[in-house]
C-alpha cells in the first residue's frame, strides 16, 4: 500500500470490518451465483470456438486483431488440463488450510472476482492487445537502435533463463512503480481493495494498470529480444502461480520462501496496516525484494487485507446486478479520486 494516498483518519481494522453480507458468504446464493457465472463462461467460450471454427471471416479477423503470443496464452489456459487441475487443488487447499478461517471458499469476494475474470478478458482483448501492438510498432519504427543484438548469440537455454529472469524482474519493477507513483497507486487500489483474497483476485485489475504495465516492461523486453515462446511460457506460469499466491491459504512454503513468493508473503503485501506498506513486490520470485530491501522479514503473519478507504465501492452482495455493476463503479473510482486530488 502506498502511504502517500492513505486515509490516516480511518483505521485499517474499521475499514475492512466484515459486512453482514459476508456472514452469508457460504449460503446457496453464492453457490448459485458462481454456478451461473461458470455456465456463462462455458457458453461464451463454446460460442467463440464455434464462431472461430465455422466462419472464415471471423477467423481472419481474430488472426489480425490478436497477436500470436496472446492467442497461445489463451489457448494454453483453455486446453491444458493442468491449469484446471491446479485451480481445483488451490480451492481444496483454501478449504483445508485457510489463512482466514472465517472466510468461506464460496465467499462474496470470490463471486465478485469471478466476474472480474470476464471483465479482464474483455478489456485485455479490446484495449490492451491493441495498445501492445501500437507500442511494438512504435519501438520498431523509432527505438529499434536500442536492441541488444549480442543477447541473440547466447545458447538457447541461457536465453530462456535470462528471459524468465528479465520478465520477472520487470514484473517486480512495474509493481514497485505502481505503488510509488501516487497517480498510479490510485488505479492499483482496485486490486488491493479485496478483503477476501481468493483464487481469482489476480484478475481484479483496472484497465489503466495494464497500460502502465505494458509500457514499463515493453521496451526492455524488446531491447533484449525476448522471444514469444518465453513470454507465453512465463505468462502461463504467472496465470497459475499468482492464483495460488492470492488464495486464502495458510502457508509460507517452508524453505522455498527464500526464493518464491508465497501466499503468506503476498497476503502481507495486501495488508492495510502501515508496517506492511510498500513491501513484498515480487510476482513469482522474491529474490528481487531481498536484493532491494523490500522484503518483510516476518514470514508467519497472516493479516487481514484491503485498503483504508471507506469511499471505495467494495462488493457486499452476490446478487447478479451488484456483481455486474461493482466492477464498473470500481473502474470509475480512481478517476474520481484523481479529479479530487488535482482539482479539489
C-alpha positions as CSV (number, residue, x, y, z in Angstrom):
1,X,0.0,0.0,0.0
2,X,1.2,3.5,-0.7
3,X,1.4,5.8,2.3
4,X,1.1,8.8,0.1
5,X,-2.6,8.2,-0.6
6,X,-3.8,6.5,2.6
7,X,-6.6,8.0,4.7
8,X,-5.0,8.5,8.2
9,X,-8.2,9.2,10.0
10,X,-9.7,5.8,9.2
11,X,-8.3,2.8,11.0
12,X,-7.5,-0.2,8.8
13,X,-9.4,-2.6,11.0
14,X,-12.5,-0.4,10.9
15,X,-12.2,0.0,7.1
16,X,-12.2,-3.7,6.5
17,X,-14.7,-4.8,9.0
18,X,-16.9,-7.6,7.7
19,X,-20.3,-6.6,6.4
20,X,-23.4,-8.7,7.1
21,X,-23.3,-9.9,3.5
22,X,-20.0,-11.7,4.3
23,X,-21.7,-13.7,7.0
24,X,-24.0,-15.1,4.3
25,X,-21.0,-15.9,2.0
26,X,-21.5,-19.7,2.3
27,X,-25.2,-19.5,1.5
28,X,-26.7,-21.0,-1.6
29,X,-26.8,-17.6,-3.1
30,X,-23.0,-17.6,-3.5
31,X,-23.1,-21.1,-4.9
32,X,-25.9,-20.2,-7.4
33,X,-24.0,-17.0,-8.5
34,X,-20.8,-19.0,-9.1
35,X,-22.7,-21.7,-10.9
36,X,-24.4,-19.2,-13.2
37,X,-21.2,-17.4,-13.9
38,X,-19.4,-20.7,-14.6
39,X,-22.1,-21.8,-17.0
40,X,-22.0,-18.4,-18.6
41,X,-18.2,-18.7,-19.1
42,X,-18.6,-22.1,-20.7
43,X,-21.3,-20.8,-23.0
44,X,-19.2,-17.8,-24.1
45,X,-16.1,-20.0,-24.7
46,X,-18.1,-22.6,-26.6
47,X,-19.8,-19.9,-28.8
48,X,-16.4,-18.3,-29.5
49,X,-14.9,-21.6,-30.5
50,X,-17.8,-22.4,-32.8
51,X,-17.7,-19.0,-34.5
52,X,-13.9,-19.2,-34.9
53,X,-14.1,-22.6,-36.5
54,X,-17.2,-22.2,-38.7
55,X,-16.8,-18.7,-40.1
56,X,-13.7,-18.0,-42.1
57,X,-14.3,-14.2,-41.8
58,X,-14.3,-14.4,-38.0
59,X,-11.1,-16.4,-38.1
60,X,-9.3,-13.9,-40.3
61,X,-10.5,-11.0,-38.1
62,X,-9.3,-12.7,-34.9
63,X,-5.9,-13.6,-36.5
64,X,-5.4,-9.9,-37.4
65,X,-6.7,-8.5,-34.1
66,X,-5.0,-10.8,-31.6
67,X,-1.2,-11.4,-31.9
68,X,0.0,-15.0,-31.8
69,X,1.5,-14.5,-28.3
70,X,-1.9,-13.7,-26.8
71,X,-3.6,-16.5,-28.7
72,X,-1.0,-19.0,-27.4
73,X,-1.7,-17.9,-23.8
74,X,-5.4,-18.1,-24.1
75,X,-5.4,-21.5,-25.8
76,X,-2.9,-22.7,-23.3
77,X,-5.2,-21.8,-20.4
78,X,-8.3,-23.3,-22.2
79,X,-6.9,-26.6,-23.3
80,X,-4.2,-27.5,-20.8
81,X,-5.8,-29.8,-18.1
82,X,-3.1,-28.9,-15.6
83,X,-4.4,-25.4,-15.4
84,X,-7.9,-26.6,-14.3
85,X,-6.3,-29.2,-12.0
86,X,-4.2,-26.5,-10.4
87,X,-7.3,-24.4,-9.8
88,X,-9.0,-27.4,-8.2
89,X,-6.0,-28.1,-5.9
90,X,-5.9,-24.4,-4.8
91,X,-9.6,-24.4,-3.9
92,X,-9.0,-27.6,-1.9
93,X,-6.1,-26.0,-0.1
94,X,-8.3,-23.0,0.7
95,X,-10.9,-25.3,2.2
96,X,-8.4,-27.4,4.2
97,X,-5.8,-24.7,5.2
98,X,-7.4,-21.3,5.2
99,X,-5.4,-18.3,6.2
100,X,-8.6,-16.6,7.3
101,X,-10.8,-19.2,8.9
102,X,-13.9,-17.0,8.9
103,X,-13.8,-16.7,5.1
104,X,-15.8,-19.3,3.2
105,X,-14.3,-20.7,0.0
106,X,-17.6,-19.6,-1.7
107,X,-17.3,-16.0,-0.5
108,X,-18.7,-12.7,-1.7
109,X,-15.2,-11.8,-2.8
110,X,-14.8,-15.0,-4.8
111,X,-18.1,-14.4,-6.6
112,X,-17.1,-10.8,-7.4
113,X,-13.6,-11.7,-8.6
114,X,-15.0,-14.4,-10.8
115,X,-17.0,-11.7,-12.6
116,X,-13.7,-9.8,-12.9
117,X,-12.4,-12.7,-14.9
118,X,-14.8,-11.7,-17.6
119,X,-14.2,-8.0,-17.4
120,X,-10.4,-8.6,-17.5
121,X,-10.7,-10.8,-20.6
122,X,-12.8,-8.4,-22.5
123,X,-10.7,-5.4,-21.6
124,X,-7.5,-7.2,-22.4
125,X,-8.6,-8.2,-25.9
126,X,-10.4,-5.0,-26.7
127,X,-7.8,-2.5,-25.4
128,X,-4.6,-3.9,-24.1
129,X,-3.8,-6.1,-27.1
130,X,-4.3,-3.0,-29.4
131,X,-2.1,-0.9,-27.1
132,X,0.6,-3.5,-27.0
133,X,0.6,-3.7,-30.8
134,X,0.9,0.1,-31.1
135,X,3.9,0.0,-28.6
136,X,5.6,-2.7,-30.7
137,X,5.1,-0.7,-33.9
138,X,6.5,2.5,-32.2
139,X,9.6,0.6,-31.0
140,X,10.3,-0.9,-34.3
141,X,9.9,2.5,-36.1
142,X,11.6,4.8,-33.6
143,X,13.6,2.8,-31.0
144,X,15.0,-0.2,-32.8
145,X,18.5,1.1,-32.3
146,X,18.2,0.2,-28.6
147,X,18.1,-3.5,-29.4
148,X,20.9,-5.5,-27.7
149,X,21.9,-7.8,-30.6
150,X,24.6,-9.8,-28.7
151,X,21.9,-11.4,-26.5
152,X,20.7,-13.4,-29.5
153,X,24.2,-15.1,-29.7
154,X,23.7,-16.8,-26.3
155,X,22.8,-20.5,-26.2
156,X,19.1,-21.2,-26.2
157,X,19.0,-22.4,-22.6
158,X,20.8,-19.2,-21.5
159,X,18.4,-17.0,-23.4
160,X,15.4,-18.9,-21.8
161,X,16.8,-18.4,-18.3
162,X,17.7,-14.8,-19.0
163,X,14.2,-14.1,-20.4
164,X,12.4,-15.6,-17.4
165,X,14.6,-13.5,-15.0
166,X,14.1,-10.4,-17.1
167,X,10.4,-10.7,-17.3
168,X,10.0,-11.5,-13.6
169,X,12.2,-8.5,-12.7
170,X,10.2,-6.2,-14.9
171,X,7.1,-7.5,-13.2
172,X,8.6,-6.7,-9.9
173,X,9.7,-3.3,-11.1
174,X,6.4,-2.1,-12.6
175,X,4.7,-3.3,-9.5
176,X,7.0,-1.1,-7.4
177,X,6.3,1.8,-9.8
178,X,2.5,1.4,-9.4
179,X,3.0,1.8,-5.6
180,X,5.4,4.7,-5.7
181,X,3.8,7.0,-8.2
182,X,0.7,8.4,-6.4
183,X,-1.5,8.6,-9.6
184,X,-0.7,5.0,-10.5
185,X,-1.4,3.8,-7.0
186,X,-5.0,5.1,-7.2
187,X,-5.6,2.7,-10.1
188,X,-3.8,-0.1,-8.2
189,X,-6.2,0.3,-5.3
190,X,-8.8,-1.7,-7.3
191,X,-6.6,-4.7,-7.0
192,X,-5.7,-4.1,-3.3
193,X,-9.3,-3.5,-2.3
194,X,-10.1,-7.2,-2.0
195,X,-10.9,-8.1,1.6
196,X,-11.4,-11.8,0.9
197,X,-8.3,-12.9,-1.0
198,X,-9.1,-15.8,-3.3
199,X,-8.1,-17.7,-6.4
200,X,-9.5,-15.1,-8.8
201,X,-8.2,-11.9,-7.1
202,X,-5.3,-11.6,-9.6
203,X,-7.9,-10.9,-12.3
204,X,-9.0,-7.8,-10.4
205,X,-7.1,-5.0,-12.2
206,X,-8.0,-1.6,-13.6
207,X,-7.5,-1.3,-17.3
208,X,-5.2,1.7,-16.8
209,X,-2.9,-0.6,-14.9
210,X,-2.5,-2.9,-17.9
211,X,-1.4,0.1,-20.0
212,X,1.1,1.1,-17.3
213,X,2.5,-2.4,-17.0
214,X,2.8,-2.8,-20.8
215,X,4.7,0.5,-21.1
216,X,7.1,-0.1,-18.2
217,X,8.1,-3.7,-19.2
218,X,7.7,-3.5,-23.0
219,X,10.8,-1.5,-24.1
220,X,13.3,-3.7,-22.1
221,X,11.8,-6.9,-23.4
222,X,12.1,-5.6,-27.0
223,X,15.6,-4.4,-26.3
224,X,16.7,-7.9,-25.2
225,X,14.7,-9.6,-27.9
226,X,12.7,-11.8,-25.5
227,X,11.1,-14.5,-27.7
228,X,7.4,-15.2,-27.9
229,X,7.8,-18.7,-26.5
230,X,9.5,-17.3,-23.4
231,X,6.7,-14.7,-23.0
232,X,4.0,-17.4,-23.4
233,X,5.7,-19.8,-21.0
234,X,6.1,-17.1,-18.4
235,X,2.5,-15.9,-18.9
236,X,1.1,-19.4,-18.3
237,X,3.2,-19.9,-15.2
238,X,2.2,-16.5,-14.0
239,X,-1.5,-17.1,-14.6
240,X,-1.4,-20.3,-12.5
241,X,1.1,-19.4,-9.8
242,X,-0.5,-16.0,-8.9
243,X,-3.8,-17.7,-8.3
244,X,-2.0,-19.7,-5.7
245,X,-0.3,-16.7,-4.1
246,X,-3.6,-14.7,-3.9
247,X,-5.6,-17.6,-2.4
248,X,-6.7,-17.8,1.2
249,X,-4.1,-20.4,2.1
250,X,-2.1,-20.6,5.3
251,X,1.4,-21.5,4.1
252,X,4.8,-19.9,3.7
253,X,6.2,-22.9,1.6
254,X,8.9,-23.6,4.1
255,X,12.4,-23.4,2.6
256,X,11.0,-22.3,-0.7
257,X,10.0,-19.0,0.8
258,X,13.6,-17.8,0.4
259,X,13.2,-17.9,-3.4
260,X,9.5,-17.9,-4.2
261,X,6.6,-15.6,-3.4
262,X,4.2,-17.3,-1.1
263,X,0.5,-16.9,-0.1
264,X,1.8,-15.6,3.2
265,X,4.2,-13.1,1.8
266,X,1.7,-11.8,-0.7
267,X,-1.0,-11.5,1.9
268,X,1.4,-9.2,3.8
269,X,1.7,-7.1,0.6
270,X,-2.1,-6.7,0.5
271,X,-2.3,-5.7,4.2
272,X,-3.8,-2.3,5.1
273,X,-1.5,-2.0,8.2
274,X,1.2,0.7,7.9
275,X,4.0,-1.7,8.9
276,X,3.3,-3.7,5.8
277,X,3.1,-0.9,3.2
278,X,5.3,-0.9,0.1
279,X,6.8,-4.4,0.8
280,X,6.9,-7.8,-1.0
281,X,6.5,-6.6,-4.6
282,X,7.7,-9.9,-6.1
283,X,5.4,-11.8,-8.5
284,X,6.9,-15.3,-8.8
285,X,10.4,-14.9,-7.3
286,X,11.0,-13.0,-4.1
287,X,14.7,-12.6,-4.7
288,X,14.2,-9.1,-6.0
289,X,12.6,-8.0,-2.8
290,X,15.5,-9.5,-0.8
291,X,18.1,-7.8,-3.1
292,X,16.5,-4.3,-2.9
293,X,15.4,-4.4,0.7
294,X,11.6,-4.5,0.2
295,X,11.1,-8.0,1.8
296,X,9.1,-8.2,5.0
297,X,11.0,-10.5,7.4
298,X,8.2,-12.0,9.5
299,X,7.0,-15.0,7.5
300,X,4.4,-16.1,9.9
301,X,2.0,-13.1,9.8
302,X,-1.4,-13.5,8.1
303,X,-3.0,-10.1,8.3
304,X,-6.4,-9.0,7.0
305,X,-6.4,-7.4,3.6
306,X,-8.0,-4.4,1.9
307,X,-7.5,-0.6,1.8
308,X,-8.4,2.0,4.4
309,X,-10.6,3.9,2.1
310,X,-14.3,3.8,3.1
311,X,-15.4,5.6,-0.1
312,X,-14.2,2.7,-2.3
313,X,-17.2,0.8,-3.7
314,X,-16.4,-2.6,-2.2
315,X,-18.6,-5.6,-3.1
316,X,-21.2,-6.5,-0.4
317,X,-23.7,-8.7,-2.2
318,X,-23.8,-11.7,-4.6
319,X,-27.0,-10.5,-6.4
320,X,-26.3,-10.6,-10.1
321,X,-26.9,-6.9,-10.7
322,X,-24.5,-6.0,-7.9
323,X,-21.8,-8.3,-9.2
324,X,-22.0,-6.8,-12.7
325,X,-22.2,-3.1,-11.5
326,X,-19.5,-3.2,-8.9
327,X,-16.5,-3.6,-11.3
328,X,-17.8,-0.6,-13.3
329,X,-18.0,1.5,-10.1
330,X,-14.6,0.3,-9.1
331,X,-13.2,1.3,-12.5
332,X,-14.7,4.8,-12.1
333,X,-13.5,5.4,-8.5
334,X,-9.7,6.1,-9.3
335,X,-10.7,8.7,-11.9
336,X,-12.9,10.4,-9.3
337,X,-10.1,10.3,-6.7
338,X,-7.6,11.7,-9.2
339,X,-10.0,14.5,-10.1
340,X,-10.5,15.4,-6.4
341,X,-6.7,15.4,-5.9
342,X,-5.9,17.6,-8.9
343,X,-8.9,19.9,-8.8
344,X,-10.2,19.8,-5.3
